[in-house]
């Protein structure tokens, strides 16, 4: 029965085949992909009795890759070995910290030879089960990343802006991030008005705005021990970048929703644009120069009232739609 250690890397696999006595039978460096898998099958076929793949035990430090799924589909018994387990097993035989794909393959092959009864066999899951595992793993990784970034932000604020920690219960919330991107230091946060804070909380769909806005403004204006201005500015720069990188709360699609208008304002703007379209349809019976002039005039009146990004986006859309 051959025992195989697979020291995998991004583009290749270090393979070692070992017999039951621990003697090395073969050693190779195989490329990732179909070519490498074909060479592995040919290598193991020399040591199999009556073409029985189940006799092959393979140790590898992962259980999520197309390579592992191909090994399972071929009928091999695959053991997923935690890298910490392999590291502790390596310390039983050597004190050197040297590490390579060849040494990893030797350690993994020896582990499945001696301790296979204590290792976890990789199950041949269905496609649906594998998809659930992938999505679950990705979800967990995203949560860890969010927690890591939030802890970094909390640590930075504790150094120079403790009032923010008292004002915001959840630093990963959309309103907290938006306010920190607008006012990342105590001086600018103390200048935030009731209207500015209320607009941010409203975009984040908070309730009881009056009481929350007053409490938030009071917390941001509370007195604390402080650094010199130049030090606070240095702390505020990465905090602003971290907070603004998360973006504003997305309330819907389109430039009008991203522009910060309320629902009633957006309905009014859309209504004026619908009226403009009806007016344009009526002008289609006019001579082309007059119709074009009327459309341009109407388009200008509709867009000059919109600030910044929304104005540019709507101007581009209306200019494109006016080219009949």
Buried (B, 14 or more C-beta within 10 A) or exposed (E): BBBBBBBBEEEBBBBBBBBEEEEEBBBBBBEBEEEBBEBBBEBBEEBBEEEEBEBBBBBBBBBEEEBBBBBBEBEBBBBBBEEEBBBEBBEEEEEEEEEEBBBBBBBBBBBBBEBBEEBEEBEEBEEEEEEEEEEEEEEEEEEEEEEEBBEBBBEBBEEBBBBBBBBBEEBBBBBBBBBBBBBBBBEBBBEBEEEBBBBBBBBBEBEEBEEBBEEBBEBBBEEEEBBEEEEBBEBBEEBBEBBBEBEBBEBEEEBBBBBBBEEEEBEEBEEBBEEBEEEBEEBEEEEEEEBBEBBEEBBEEBBEEBEEEBBEBBBEBBEEEBEE
